[in-house]
Amino acid sequence: MTEVPPETAAPEGAARDGSAARFVVEPVGAWDHAHAVGLLAAHSVPGAEATDVAAATHARLVELGSGAARASYRLDLSFASTRVDVAMTGPDGVLPTEATIDEARRVVRTWLDLDTDLDDVERGFADDRVLGPLVAARPGIRVTGNPDGFETAVMTVLGQQVSLAAARTFTGRLVAAYGEPVAGTGLTRFPRADRLAAADVDELRAAVGVTNSRARTIHALAEVVADGLVIAPDVDHADARRRLLAVPGIGPWTVDYLAVRALGDRDAWPAGDLVLRRVMGGLTTKEAEVAGAPWSPWRAYALFHLWAAVLPTAP
């Protein structure tokens, strides 16, 4: 590893500051950054993430690198309407390389959906009687995801039929019991799939405080991911959906939700979502599916605007 003197410019405007690298990412067009911060806060996992809504900051660990060089880096994000300032710290003071800085930049852009030109999306919604007023009142809402698809899937399963607050509590317990504190970052890395796959189901249930069926679903999901399933935007979405649906305890709503927030499918539409159906006037799942059809191929953005109309942040 070649060390770069502090404050020496790194690729695309990044700079070194001791053991940290700092860089800026900017959205393509308008961005409701407050919505993004609120969503991150609503989903923040105790021990693994830290969000300050008033200060508009968020911190979490992200796995970067490959092979023996793969490691957990802490990313501290500071949000503004036109940019995100990122400070990147390696484990136990490890200096980020230029390659990991570039990778981190790409991860942040994908995670926060900063590369979508919302002009096309919002023009398509402008004359719609439902979405037009919502977009006019709150432009710039992007589909904020999560850089760890397995983490998103586990938290989504833990959130089935309970409140988001309960899901955060359960996920925090899972992190405390099976996660790995990363030296020098002050955060705990979300449990690896292979560790959860090797865990005793009864012990997992007791540690998290969930039902037997929920613990079995988490265990089965971990086995599938440990066996090679990747939950990320750059995979075959149809294959990922098929393999997720085969996991006992994972149904269409969970898969559709993960398609939005983990697979990056901008036309995904979880028609069975209770909040979505309520805001659309109490529709059935089939009716919500039909009602959402005109908003294709941007139904995920329609979903986030509809959620934002009734909730501080999207679920």
N, C-alpha and C positions, 0 to 999 in steps of 0.2 A: 504494500500500500504506500503510495506516495503522498506525503503530507504537504499541504499547501499552506503557506503562511497566513495568519489571520487577516481577514478583510481582502484577501486576494480574490479577484473575480473568478467565479466558476461559470459553467455554461449558462447561457441565456439569462444573465443578470444575477445569478446566485452569488453569494459572498460567504466567506468563511469567517467565523467568529469563535476562536478557541476550538472547542470540540463540536460546535454546532455549525450547520450550514443554514443560510437564510436566503429565501427567494420569494418572489411574488408571482401569483397567478391572477389573471384577469378574465372575467366572463366575456363571451361574445354577445354584446348587446346588454339589454337591461337585466337586472337581477334584484329580486326581493331577498336580500341577504338576511333580513330579520326572520323571514319565514324559515330559511335554512337553519339558522341558529336555534330557533325555537324547536324545530323538528329534532335536531341533534340533542338538545336538552331533554326533550320528552322521551328519547330512546337511550339516553346515556346510561351505560352499565356501571354500577358502583364498583370501584376498584380498577376497572379497565379503561374508563373514560372520565373526563372532567370538563364540564361546561359551565360557563358563567354568562348568562343571558345578558345581564346589564353591561358587562364589558365586551360582549360579542366575541368570546373566545371559546375554543374547544381543543381538547388534547386527547390523543389516543395513540396506541401502538399500531404500526403497520409492518407487515412482513415484507422485506425487500431483499433483493439479491437472489442468487441461485447456488445450488450445491452446498459446499462447505462454507461459502461466504454468505449464505442466507441468514438474516438476523432480524430482530424486532427493533425498529426505530421509532422513537417518539416524535410525533408531529404536533406542534403547537400552532394552531390556526387563529389568526386575528382577522375578523371580518369587517369589511366596509362595503358600501354599495357598488364600488367599481373595482375592488381587488380583494385578495386574501393574502396576507403576509404570513409566511410559513417559516417556523424555526424547526430544524430537523436535528435531533440528537441521537447518536448511536448508543448502543448498550454499553454501560460501564465506561463511557468516555471514548468509545471507538469513533474515529473520525470518518464521517460519510465520504465515500468516494464520488467522483464525478458521475459514474454510472448509476449509483444509488440515488443521487440527487435528481438526475434526469428521470429515473423511474418514479421517484416520489412525486415529481411534478405531474407526470402522467396519471398517477393514481389519484391525486387530488382533483385534477380536471374531470376525470371520469366519475369519481365519487360525488362531486357536487354538480355534475351535469353542466359544466361551464362552456362546452363547445357547441351546444345547440344554438342555432340562430332562432330565437323566439319570435322574430318578426313574422316568419312564415306560419308558425303555430298560432299566434294570436290574431293574425289577419284571418285565418281560417275560422276562428271562433267569433269574430267581431259581430257578425250579423245573427248569431244564434241567440234565440230568445232566452235560453237558460245561461249559457256561458258568456255571452257578450257582456252583460252587466258585471259579472264576476271578474272578468279579465280587465275591464275598464277600471274597476274599483281597486284592483290589486294586480297590476302587470308585473311581469318578471318572476313569476313562480316557476321554479325549476324542479325536476324530479330528483331530489337528494336521495342518494343510495347509501351504500355501506361498502367499505373496501374489503370486507371479509364476508363472503357469501355464506360460509358455514355458520359463522356467528349469527348472521341475520336469520338463517333458517332455524337455528336452535331457539333464538329468542321468539321467533314467530310461533313455533310449536308451543313454547312455554306460555305464550300469550293467548292460546286458544281458549275461548270461553271465559277469560278473566280480563280484568282491566289492564291497561298499559302499565300502571303503577305496580300491579302485582307481577306482571311479566318482568319488569326491571328488578324487582326484589328477587324473584326466582333465579334470574340470570346472574345477578350479583352473588347469590349463594353458590351457584355453579362455578363461577370464577374463583371465589374464595376457596372452594374445596378442591378444584382440579386445575386451576390456572397456574401460571408460572410467573412469579415476580421477576421483572427484568431489571438487573442492577443498573443504577445510575439514571433510571427514568421515572421512578416513583409510581409506576403503573404495573399492573399485572396483565400478562398476555392471556387472551382467551384460550381455553383449553383446546389442545390439538384433538383432531378427530380420532386419531389412533389411541390416545389416552382414554377418551370417553368410550371408545369401542371395547377397550380392555377392562373397563370398570365393571364392578358387580352391579347389576340393575337394582337390587334392593338397597345397596349402599348409596347409589346415585339418588334413588327416590328419597331416602332419609336425609341426605345432605341438602337436597334442593327443597324438599317439602312439597312434592307434587304427588299426584296419583300414580298407581302402578302402571296404568296404561300410558300416561304421559312419559314416565321414565323409560318405558319400553320403546316408545317412539323415538326419544332422544338417542337411545342406545342403537336402535336400528338405523337411524339417520347417520350416526357417527360411523357405523360399520360400512355403509354405502360410500361415504366420503373417504374413509380410510382405504377403501378398495378402489378408489380412483375417480369417483364423481367429483367434478369441479363445478362449483356454483359461481359463475362469473360472466360478465358481459360477452367475452370473446369465445364462448363455447357454442356448440349446437344447441339452440334453445329447445327444439323439439325433443331431442334426446334427453336433455336435462329434465324437462318436464315429465317425460315418460318414467325416468328412473326415480324421480321424487314421488310421483303418484303411486309407485309400487311399494313405497315405505308404509307399513301399517301405521295408521293414525294421521297420515297426511292426505288431505283431500283437495278438491279443485280450488277452494278459496285460498288455502295456504300456498299452493303452487302458483296461482295467479298473482298473489301478493308478492311472492318471491320473484316472479318474472318482472315486476315493476322495480323492486328495490335492490335486487341482487343480480338479475340477469340483464338489466338495462333495456328491457323490451318497452319501447315507448308507445306501443299500441296494446299493451296488456290491459285487461279490464276485469277486475275481480267483481263480477256482477253479483256474487253472493254476499258481498260485504254489507254488514248490517248498517253501518253509518252511511254508506253510499245509498243504500236503498231508502233509508229514512229521509235523507236530504232530497231525494228525488220523489218524495211524496208517498212513501210506503209501498214501493213497487215490489213485486215478487222478483226472484232471481231471473226468471225467464223474461219478465217485462223489462228489467234493468238491462239485460243483454240486448234486447231490441232497441231500447232507448239510447244506448251508447253507440250503436252502429254508425250513425251519421258523423260521429267525432273521430272515426278512424281516418288516418293512421296515427293520430296523436291522442289516443284515449287515456294514456297515463297522465298527460297534462290536464285533461278534462277532470280526471279523478282527483288530482291534487287541488285543483280549484274548487271542486265540490266539497272536498274534505275541509279546505281552508274556510269555506263559508260557514261552517258550523263548529269548527274546532280551532283552538289556538294554533295548532300545527296539524299536519296530516298524521293519521295513526301510524 
